[in-house]
Amino acid sequence: MSERYPGYDVLAKRTGPSWNAQTRRVVDQRLAVPREPRFLSASEFETLDAIASRVTPQPAGRPPIPVAALIDDRLLRGRQDGFRGAAMPREAEAWPRGLRAIDAEARAQYGLAFHTLSGERQDAILRRVAAGDAHHQAWRGMPPATFFTQRLLSDIVQAYWSHPTAWSEIGWGGPASPRGYVRMGYDRRDPWEAAEARADNGVQARRDNRRVR
């Protein structure tokens, strides 16, 4: 449960006027994504899961958002951005190659698989990749820095914030179809949106959230 939006659960909107049948289908598919790899290999999936934990660390006290599984599902479905850098292969090739290369960098430097390293050592390798200072032959010509920015960071962050658990944490109501959002100005919200808790008004925020449907 979010401390910033106490009592708020975006899934309470599922049967209300905010979500239509198509929205419910998309959300249900996202919640039902299998937690085991179906496109990536087991070792690639372990590397991705460890990287996602460094890029989007998750709070304790709630089930984690399955970032690696969401990316694996995207690859399995063949979903793409529709554009890519000239030096970058397609996503279905870039992700496995990049994950194998990052693991190879870890084994070359520390003699261990990436997912078994301490967080500090994982961060050190990721910083080198981000700076383009990774040179293992496993990259096979794919630029590490471009993979880091265009694929790794972008896809992990998007996967995290695509999940309803993340929506509840920031008080977002998800796609509002057919109702739509009306009050779009700064510091304004529709009456059915989540109310942010404030130190001087926490009780009222909880009452507001109980009315959100």
DRENPA-3360 file (N, C-alpha, C; in nm, 2 decimals, always signed):
BEGIN
1 = MSERYPGY = +0.08/-0.12/+0.00/+0.00/+0.00/+0.00/+0.09/+0.13/+0.00 ~ +0.05/+0.22/-0.08/+0.13/+0.35/-0.09/+0.11/+0.43/+0.04 ~ +0.22/+0.48/+0.09/+0.21/+0.58/+0.20/+0.16/+0.71/+0.16 ~ +0.19/+0.74/+0.03/+0.16/+0.87/-0.03/+0.01/+0.88/-0.06 ~ -0.05/+0.76/-0.10/-0.19/+0.75/-0.13/-0.25/+0.63/-0.05 ~ -0.26/+0.65/+0.08/-0.30/+0.54/+0.17/-0.44/+0.49/+0.13 ~ -0.46/+0.36/+0.12/-0.59/+0.30/+0.10/-0.63/+0.30/-0.05 ~ -0.54/+0.35/-0.14/-0.58/+0.36/-0.28/-0.53/+0.23/-0.35;
9 = DVLAKRTG = -0.62/+0.18/-0.43/-0.59/+0.06/-0.51/-0.66/+0.08/-0.65 ~ -0.58/+0.10/-0.75/-0.63/+0.13/-0.88/-0.72/+0.02/-0.93 ~ -0.70/-0.10/-0.89/-0.78/-0.21/-0.94/-0.93/-0.20/-0.89 ~ -0.95/-0.12/-0.79/-1.09/-0.10/-0.75/-1.18/-0.03/-0.86 ~ -1.11/+0.03/-0.96/-1.18/+0.09/-1.07/-1.22/-0.01/-1.17 ~ -1.19/-0.13/-1.16/-1.20/-0.23/-1.26/-1.35/-0.24/-1.31 ~ -1.44/-0.24/-1.23/-1.58/-0.25/-1.27/-1.66/-0.12/-1.27 ~ -1.59/-0.01/-1.25/-1.65/+0.12/-1.25/-1.65/+0.18/-1.38;
17 = PSWNAQTR = -1.70/+0.31/-1.39/-1.71/+0.38/-1.52/-1.58/+0.42/-1.58 ~ -1.47/+0.41/-1.51/-1.34/+0.45/-1.56/-1.28/+0.36/-1.67 ~ -1.31/+0.23/-1.65/-1.25/+0.13/-1.75/-1.35/+0.07/-1.83 ~ -1.32/+0.06/-1.96/-1.41/-0.02/-2.05/-1.36/-0.16/-2.06 ~ -1.42/-0.24/-2.14/-1.39/-0.38/-2.16/-1.25/-0.40/-2.21 ~ -1.21/-0.31/-2.31/-1.07/-0.32/-2.36/-0.97/-0.29/-2.26 ~ -0.99/-0.19/-2.18/-0.89/-0.16/-2.07/-0.88/-0.27/-1.97 ~ -0.99/-0.33/-1.94/-0.99/-0.44/-1.84/-0.91/-0.56/-1.90;
25 = RVVDQRLA = -0.93/-0.59/-2.03/-0.85/-0.70/-2.09/-0.70/-0.67/-2.09 ~ -0.66/-0.55/-2.12/-0.52/-0.51/-2.12/-0.46/-0.53/-1.98 ~ -0.53/-0.47/-1.88/-0.48/-0.48/-1.75/-0.48/-0.63/-1.70 ~ -0.58/-0.71/-1.73/-0.58/-0.85/-1.69/-0.46/-0.92/-1.75 ~ -0.43/-0.90/-1.88/-0.32/-0.96/-1.95/-0.19/-0.93/-1.88 ~ -0.18/-0.80/-1.84/-0.05/-0.75/-1.77/-0.04/-0.82/-1.63 ~ -0.15/-0.84/-1.56/-0.14/-0.90/-1.43/-0.11/-1.05/-1.44 ~ -0.15/-1.11/-1.55/-0.14/-1.26/-1.57/-0.01/-1.30/-1.64;
33 = VPREPRFL = +0.08/-1.21/-1.66/+0.21/-1.24/-1.73/+0.28/-1.35/-1.65 ~ +0.32/-1.46/-1.71/+0.39/-1.57/-1.63/+0.52/-1.51/-1.58 ~ +0.56/-1.56/-1.47/+0.69/-1.51/-1.40/+0.81/-1.58/-1.46 ~ +0.80/-1.69/-1.53/+0.91/-1.76/-1.59/+0.94/-1.71/-1.73 ~ +1.07/-1.73/-1.78/+1.10/-1.68/-1.91/+1.03/-1.77/-2.02 ~ +0.99/-1.71/-2.13/+0.93/-1.78/-2.24/+1.00/-1.74/-2.37 ~ +1.07/-1.63/-2.37/+1.15/-1.59/-2.49/+1.29/-1.59/-2.46 ~ +1.34/-1.53/-2.35/+1.48/-1.53/-2.31/+1.51/-1.67/-2.25;
41 = SASEFETL = +1.64/-1.70/-2.25/+1.69/-1.82/-2.18/+1.69/-1.79/-2.03 ~ +1.70/-1.90/-1.95/+1.70/-1.88/-1.81/+1.81/-1.79/-1.76 ~ +1.93/-1.81/-1.81/+2.04/-1.72/-1.77/+2.02/-1.58/-1.81 ~ +1.97/-1.55/-1.93/+1.94/-1.42/-1.97/+1.83/-1.35/-1.88 ~ +1.73/-1.43/-1.85/+1.63/-1.38/-1.76/+1.68/-1.34/-1.63 ~ +1.77/-1.43/-1.57/+1.83/-1.40/-1.44/+1.91/-1.27/-1.44 ~ +1.98/-1.25/-1.55/+2.06/-1.12/-1.57/+1.96/-1.00/-1.58 ~ +1.86/-1.02/-1.66/+1.76/-0.91/-1.67/+1.70/-0.88/-1.54;
49 = DAIASRVT = +1.66/-0.98/-1.46/+1.59/-0.96/-1.34/+1.68/-0.88/-1.24 ~ +1.81/-0.92/-1.24/+1.91/-0.85/-1.15/+1.93/-0.70/-1.20 ~ +1.94/-0.68/-1.33/+1.95/-0.54/-1.38/+1.83/-0.46/-1.34 ~ +1.71/-0.51/-1.36/+1.59/-0.44/-1.33/+1.59/-0.40/-1.18 ~ +1.64/-0.49/-1.09/+1.64/-0.45/-0.95/+1.73/-0.34/-0.92 ~ +1.83/-0.31/-1.00/+1.92/-0.20/-0.98/+1.86/-0.07/-1.04 ~ +1.79/-0.09/-1.16/+1.74/+0.03/-1.23/+1.61/+0.08/-1.16 ~ +1.52/-0.01/-1.12/+1.40/+0.02/-1.05/+1.39/-0.06/-0.92;
57 = PQPAGRPP = +1.46/-0.02/-0.82/+1.45/-0.09/-0.69/+1.31/-0.08/-0.64 ~ +1.26/-0.18/-0.58/+1.12/-0.19/-0.54/+1.11/-0.19/-0.38 ~ +1.00/-0.12/-0.33/+0.99/-0.12/-0.19/+0.95/-0.25/-0.13 ~ +0.98/-0.27/+0.00/+0.94/-0.40/+0.07/+0.80/-0.38/+0.11 ~ +0.74/-0.50/+0.14/+0.60/-0.49/+0.19/+0.49/-0.51/+0.09 ~ +0.53/-0.53/-0.04/+0.43/-0.56/-0.14/+0.49/-0.66/-0.24 ~ +0.41/-0.73/-0.31/+0.46/-0.82/-0.42/+0.54/-0.73/-0.52 ~ +0.65/-0.78/-0.57/+0.73/-0.70/-0.67/+0.66/-0.70/-0.80;
65 = IPVAALID = +0.68/-0.59/-0.87/+0.64/-0.58/-1.01/+0.73/-0.67/-1.10 ~ +0.68/-0.76/-1.18/+0.76/-0.85/-1.25/+0.82/-0.79/-1.38 ~ +0.92/-0.70/-1.36/+0.97/-0.62/-1.47/+1.03/-0.71/-1.58 ~ +1.11/-0.81/-1.54/+1.18/-0.90/-1.63/+1.07/-0.98/-1.71 ~ +0.97/-1.02/-1.64/+0.87/-1.10/-1.71/+0.79/-1.01/-1.81 ~ +0.77/-0.89/-1.78/+0.70/-0.80/-1.87/+0.78/-0.77/-1.99 ~ +0.91/-0.76/-1.98/+0.99/-0.74/-2.10/+1.00/-0.87/-2.18 ~ +1.01/-0.98/-2.11/+1.01/-1.11/-2.18/+0.88/-1.13/-2.26;
73 = DRLLRGRQ = +0.77/-1.09/-2.20/+0.64/-1.10/-2.27/+0.64/-1.01/-2.39 ~ +0.69/-0.89/-2.38/+0.69/-0.80/-2.49/+0.77/-0.86/-2.61 ~ +0.89/-0.92/-2.57/+0.97/-0.98/-2.68/+0.90/-1.10/-2.74 ~ +0.83/-1.18/-2.66/+0.76/-1.30/-2.71/+0.65/-1.25/-2.81 ~ +0.58/-1.14/-2.77/+0.47/-1.09/-2.86/+0.52/-1.02/-2.98 ~ +0.65/-0.99/-2.99/+0.71/-0.92/-3.10/+0.67/-0.77/-3.10 ~ +0.64/-0.72/-2.99/+0.61/-0.57/-2.98/+0.74/-0.49/-2.99 ~ +0.74/-0.39/-3.08/+0.86/-0.31/-3.10/+0.82/-0.16/-3.10;
81 = DGFRGAAM = +0.92/-0.07/-3.09/+0.90/+0.07/-3.09/+0.87/+0.12/-3.22 ~ +0.91/+0.05/-3.33/+0.89/+0.10/-3.46/+1.00/+0.18/-3.52 ~ +1.11/+0.20/-3.44/+1.23/+0.27/-3.48/+1.34/+0.22/-3.40 ~ +1.47/+0.24/-3.45/+1.59/+0.20/-3.38/+1.70/+0.27/-3.43 ~ +1.81/+0.28/-3.35/+1.93/+0.34/-3.40/+2.00/+0.25/-3.51 ~ +2.07/+0.32/-3.60/+2.13/+0.25/-3.72/+2.22/+0.13/-3.68 ~ +2.29/+0.15/-3.56/+2.38/+0.04/-3.52/+2.32/-0.06/-3.43 ~ +2.19/-0.05/-3.41/+2.12/-0.14/-3.32/+2.04/-0.25/-3.40;
89 = PREAEAWP = +2.06/-0.37/-3.35/+1.97/-0.48/-3.41/+1.83/-0.47/-3.36 ~ +1.74/-0.55/-3.42/+1.60/-0.55/-3.37/+1.60/-0.59/-3.22 ~ +1.49/-0.56/-3.16/+1.48/-0.58/-3.01/+1.49/-0.73/-2.98 ~ +1.44/-0.81/-3.06/+1.44/-0.96/-3.03/+1.59/-1.01/-3.04 ~ +1.67/-0.94/-3.11/+1.82/-0.98/-3.11/+1.90/-0.89/-3.01 ~ +1.86/-0.76/-3.00/+1.94/-0.67/-2.91/+1.93/-0.72/-2.76 ~ +1.81/-0.75/-2.71/+1.80/-0.79/-2.57/+1.89/-0.91/-2.54 ~ +1.87/-1.03/-2.60/+1.95/-1.14/-2.57/+2.10/-1.11/-2.58;
97 = RGLRAIDA = +2.14/-1.04/-2.69/+2.28/-1.01/-2.70/+2.34/-0.92/-2.59 ~ +2.26/-0.82/-2.56/+2.30/-0.73/-2.46/+2.31/-0.79/-2.32 ~ +2.22/-0.88/-2.29/+2.22/-0.95/-2.16/+2.33/-1.04/-2.15 ~ +2.36/-1.12/-2.26/+2.48/-1.21/-2.26/+2.61/-1.13/-2.25 ~ +2.61/-1.01/-2.31/+2.73/-0.93/-2.30/+2.76/-0.88/-2.16 ~ +2.65/-0.83/-2.10/+2.67/-0.78/-1.96/+2.71/-0.89/-1.87 ~ +2.65/-1.01/-1.89/+2.70/-1.13/-1.80/+2.84/-1.16/-1.83 ~ +2.88/-1.15/-1.96/+3.02/-1.18/-2.00/+3.12/-1.08/-1.94;
105 = EARAQYGL = +3.07/-0.96/-1.93/+3.16/-0.85/-1.87/+3.18/-0.89/-1.72 ~ +3.07/-0.94/-1.65/+3.08/-0.97/-1.51/+3.17/-1.09/-1.49 ~ +3.16/-1.19/-1.58/+3.25/-1.31/-1.56/+3.39/-1.28/-1.59 ~ +3.42/-1.19/-1.69/+3.55/-1.15/-1.72/+3.62/-1.07/-1.61 ~ +3.54/-0.98/-1.55/+3.60/-0.90/-1.44/+3.60/-0.97/-1.30 ~ +3.50/-1.04/-1.27/+3.49/-1.09/-1.13/+3.48/-1.24/-1.13 ~ +3.47/-1.31/-1.24/+3.47/-1.46/-1.24/+3.33/-1.51/-1.20 ~ +3.23/-1.43/-1.20/+3.10/-1.47/-1.15/+2.99/-1.42/-1.24;
113 = AFHTLSGE = +2.87/-1.49/-1.24/+2.76/-1.44/-1.32/+2.71/-1.31/-1.27 ~ +2.66/-1.23/-1.35/+2.61/-1.09/-1.31/+2.51/-1.10/-1.20 ~ +2.42/-1.19/-1.21/+2.31/-1.19/-1.11/+2.36/-1.23/-0.97 ~ +2.48/-1.29/-0.96/+2.53/-1.33/-0.83/+2.62/-1.23/-0.76 ~ +2.65/-1.12/-0.83/+2.74/-1.01/-0.78/+2.66/-0.93/-0.68 ~ +2.74/-0.86/-0.60/+2.68/-0.76/-0.51/+2.62/-0.65/-0.59 ~ +2.53/-0.57/-0.52/+2.47/-0.46/-0.59/+2.58/-0.36/-0.63 ~ +2.68/-0.34/-0.55/+2.78/-0.24/-0.58/+2.86/-0.28/-0.71;
121 = RQDAILRR = +2.89/-0.41/-0.72/+2.96/-0.45/-0.84/+2.87/-0.45/-0.96 ~ +2.75/-0.49/-0.95/+2.65/-0.48/-1.06/+2.64/-0.33/-1.11 ~ +2.63/-0.24/-1.02/+2.63/-0.10/-1.05/+2.75/-0.05/-1.13 ~ +2.87/-0.10/-1.09/+2.99/-0.07/-1.15/+2.99/-0.11/-1.30 ~ +2.95/-0.23/-1.32/+2.94/-0.28/-1.46/+2.84/-0.20/-1.54 ~ +2.72/-0.17/-1.48/+2.62/-0.10/-1.56/+2.67/+0.04/-1.59 ~ +2.75/+0.10/-1.50/+2.80/+0.24/-1.53/+2.90/+0.23/-1.64 ~ +2.98/+0.12/-1.65/+3.07/+0.11/-1.76/+2.99/+0.09/-1.90;
129 = VAAGDAHH = +2.89/+0.01/-1.89/+2.81/-0.01/-2.01/+2.75/+0.13/-2.05 ~ +2.69/+0.20/-1.96/+2.63/+0.33/-1.99/+2.73/+0.43/-2.05 ~ +2.85/+0.42/-2.01/+2.95/+0.51/-2.06/+3.02/+0.46/-2.19 ~ +2.98/+0.34/-2.23/+3.03/+0.29/-2.36/+3.17/+0.23/-2.33 ~ +3.21/+0.20/-2.20/+3.34/+0.15/-2.17/+3.33/+0.00/-2.14 ~ +3.26/-0.07/-2.22/+3.25/-0.22/-2.21/+3.29/-0.28/-2.35 ~ +3.39/-0.37/-2.34/+3.45/-0.41/-2.47/+3.46/-0.56/-2.49 ~ +3.38/-0.64/-2.42/+3.38/-0.78/-2.44/+3.33/-0.81/-2.58;
137 = QAWRGMPP = +3.39/-0.92/-2.64/+3.36/-0.95/-2.77/+3.21/-1.00/-2.78 ~ +3.15/-1.03/-2.67/+3.01/-1.07/-2.68/+2.91/-0.96/-2.73 ~ +2.96/-0.84/-2.72/+2.87/-0.73/-2.78/+2.86/-0.74/-2.93 ~ +2.96/-0.80/-2.99/+2.95/-0.83/-3.14/+2.91/-0.70/-3.22 ~ +2.97/-0.59/-3.19/+2.95/-0.47/-3.26/+2.83/-0.39/-3.22 ~ +2.75/-0.44/-3.13/+2.64/-0.35/-3.08/+2.69/-0.25/-2.98 ~ +2.67/-0.12/-2.99/+2.73/-0.02/-2.90/+2.67/-0.03/-2.76 ~ +2.75/-0.06/-2.66/+2.69/-0.08/-2.52/+2.61/+0.04/-2.47;
145 = ATFFTQRL = +2.66/+0.16/-2.50/+2.59/+0.28/-2.45/+2.46/+0.30/-2.51 ~ +2.45/+0.27/-2.64/+2.32/+0.28/-2.71/+2.22/+0.17/-2.66 ~ +2.27/+0.05/-2.64/+2.19/-0.05/-2.58/+2.14/-0.01/-2.44 ~ +2.22/+0.05/-2.36/+2.19/+0.09/-2.23/+2.07/+0.20/-2.23 ~ +2.09/+0.30/-2.32/+1.99/+0.41/-2.32/+1.86/+0.37/-2.40 ~ +1.88/+0.31/-2.51/+1.76/+0.29/-2.60/+1.68/+0.16/-2.57 ~ +1.75/+0.07/-2.50/+1.68/-0.06/-2.47/+1.67/-0.08/-2.32 ~ +1.78/-0.09/-2.26/+1.78/-0.13/-2.12/+1.71/-0.03/-2.03;
153 = LSDIVQAY = +1.75/+0.09/-2.03/+1.68/+0.19/-1.94/+1.54/+0.21/-1.98 ~ +1.52/+0.23/-2.11/+1.38/+0.27/-2.16/+1.28/+0.16/-2.13 ~ +1.32/+0.03/-2.17/+1.23/-0.08/-2.16/+1.20/-0.11/-2.01 ~ +1.30/-0.11/-1.93/+1.28/-0.14/-1.79/+1.19/-0.04/-1.72 ~ +1.22/+0.09/-1.74/+1.14/+0.19/-1.68/+0.99/+0.18/-1.73 ~ +0.97/+0.17/-1.86/+0.84/+0.16/-1.91/+0.76/+0.04/-1.86 ~ +0.83/-0.08/-1.85/+0.77/-0.20/-1.79/+0.73/-0.18/-1.65 ~ +0.81/-0.11/-1.57/+0.78/-0.09/-1.43/+0.65/-0.01/-1.42;
161 = WSHPTAWS = +0.65/+0.10/-1.49/+0.53/+0.20/-1.48/+0.41/+0.16/-1.56 ~ +0.42/+0.05/-1.63/+0.30/+0.00/-1.70/+0.22/-0.09/-1.61 ~ +0.27/-0.12/-1.49/+0.20/-0.22/-1.41/+0.11/-0.15/-1.31 ~ -0.01/-0.20/-1.28/-0.11/-0.14/-1.19/-0.06/-0.12/-1.05 ~ +0.04/-0.20/-1.00/+0.09/-0.18/-0.87/+0.16/-0.04/-0.87 ~ +0.24/-0.01/-0.97/+0.30/+0.12/-0.98/+0.20/+0.24/-0.99 ~ +0.09/+0.21/-1.06/-0.01/+0.32/-1.07/-0.07/+0.35/-0.93 ~ -0.09/+0.25/-0.85/-0.15/+0.27/-0.72/-0.05/+0.35/-0.63;
169 = EIGWGGPA = +0.08/+0.33/-0.65/+0.18/+0.40/-0.57/+0.19/+0.55/-0.60 ~ +0.15/+0.59/-0.72/+0.16/+0.73/-0.76/+0.02/+0.79/-0.77 ~ -0.08/+0.71/-0.73/-0.22/+0.76/-0.73/-0.28/+0.78/-0.87 ~ -0.22/+0.71/-0.97/-0.28/+0.73/-1.10/-0.39/+0.63/-1.13 ~ -0.49/+0.67/-1.20/-0.61/+0.59/-1.22/-0.60/+0.50/-1.34 ~ -0.49/+0.50/-1.41/-0.48/+0.42/-1.53/-0.56/+0.49/-1.65 ~ -0.57/+0.41/-1.76/-0.64/+0.47/-1.87/-0.79/+0.49/-1.83 ~ -0.83/+0.61/-1.85/-0.97/+0.65/-1.81/-1.06/+0.65/-1.93;
177 = SPRGYVRM = -1.10/+0.53/-1.98/-1.19/+0.52/-2.09/-1.30/+0.43/-2.05 ~ -1.42/+0.49/-2.06/-1.47/+0.60/-2.14/-1.48/+0.73/-2.07 ~ -1.45/+0.73/-1.93/-1.48/+0.86/-1.86/-1.39/+0.97/-1.90 ~ -1.26/+0.94/-1.90/-1.16/+1.05/-1.94/-1.12/+1.14/-1.82 ~ -1.01/+1.20/-1.84/-0.96/+1.30/-1.74/-1.01/+1.44/-1.78 ~ -1.05/+1.52/-1.69/-1.10/+1.65/-1.72/-1.02/+1.76/-1.66 ~ -0.99/+1.75/-1.53/-0.91/+1.86/-1.46/-0.76/+1.83/-1.48 ~ -0.71/+1.89/-1.58/-0.57/+1.86/-1.62/-0.47/+1.96/-1.57;
185 = GYDRRDPW = -0.51/+2.06/-1.51/-0.42/+2.17/-1.46/-0.33/+2.12/-1.35 ~ -0.23/+2.20/-1.32/-0.14/+2.17/-1.21/-0.21/+2.17/-1.08 ~ -0.18/+2.06/-1.00/-0.23/+2.05/-0.87/-0.39/+2.04/-0.87 ~ -0.44/+1.99/-0.97/-0.59/+1.97/-0.98/-0.61/+1.82/-1.01 ~ -0.73/+1.77/-0.96/-0.76/+1.63/-0.99/-0.91/+1.62/-1.00 ~ -0.95/+1.52/-1.07/-1.10/+1.49/-1.08/-1.14/+1.43/-0.95 ~ -1.27/+1.45/-0.91/-1.31/+1.40/-0.78/-1.30/+1.25/-0.76 ~ -1.29/+1.17/-0.87/-1.27/+1.03/-0.86/-1.13/+0.98/-0.85;
193 = EAAEARAD = -1.03/+1.08/-0.86/-0.89/+1.04/-0.86/-0.84/+1.03/-0.71 ~ -0.73/+0.97/-0.69/-0.67/+0.95/-0.56/-0.63/+1.08/-0.49 ~ -0.65/+1.09/-0.36/-0.61/+1.21/-0.29/-0.48/+1.18/-0.22 ~ -0.38/+1.27/-0.24/-0.25/+1.25/-0.18/-0.26/+1.29/-0.03 ~ -0.20/+1.20/+0.05/-0.19/+1.22/+0.20/-0.10/+1.34/+0.23 ~ -0.14/+1.42/+0.33/-0.05/+1.53/+0.37/-0.04/+1.51/+0.52 ~ +0.07/+1.56/+0.57/+0.10/+1.54/+0.72/-0.01/+1.61/+0.80 ~ -0.07/+1.72/+0.75/-0.17/+1.79/+0.83/-0.31/+1.74/+0.80;
201 = NGVQARRD = -0.32/+1.65/+0.70/-0.46/+1.62/+0.66/-0.47/+1.47/+0.62 ~ -0.39/+1.38/+0.68/-0.39/+1.24/+0.64/-0.52/+1.18/+0.65 ~ -0.60/+1.21/+0.76/-0.73/+1.15/+0.78/-0.82/+1.18/+0.66 ~ -0.82/+1.31/+0.62/-0.91/+1.35/+0.51/-0.87/+1.28/+0.38 ~ -0.74/+1.26/+0.36/-0.70/+1.19/+0.24/-0.75/+1.05/+0.23 ~ -0.75/+0.98/+0.35/-0.80/+0.84/+0.35/-0.95/+0.84/+0.32 ~ -1.02/+0.94/+0.37/-1.16/+0.95/+0.34/-1.19/+0.97/+0.20 ~ -1.11/+1.06/+0.14/-1.12/+1.09/+0.00/-1.10/+0.96/-0.09;
209 = NRRVR = -1.00/+0.88/-0.05/-0.96/+0.76/-0.13/-1.07/+0.66/-0.12 ~ -1.14/+0.65/-0.01/-1.25/+0.56/+0.01/-1.36/+0.59/-0.09 ~ -1.37/+0.72/-0.13/-1.48/+0.76/-0.22/-1.44/+0.74/-0.37 ~ -1.31/+0.71/-0.40/-1.26/+0.70/-0.53/-1.30/+0.57/-0.59 ~ -1.37/+0.57/-0.70/-1.42/+0.45/-0.77/-1.41/+0.47/-0.92;
% end
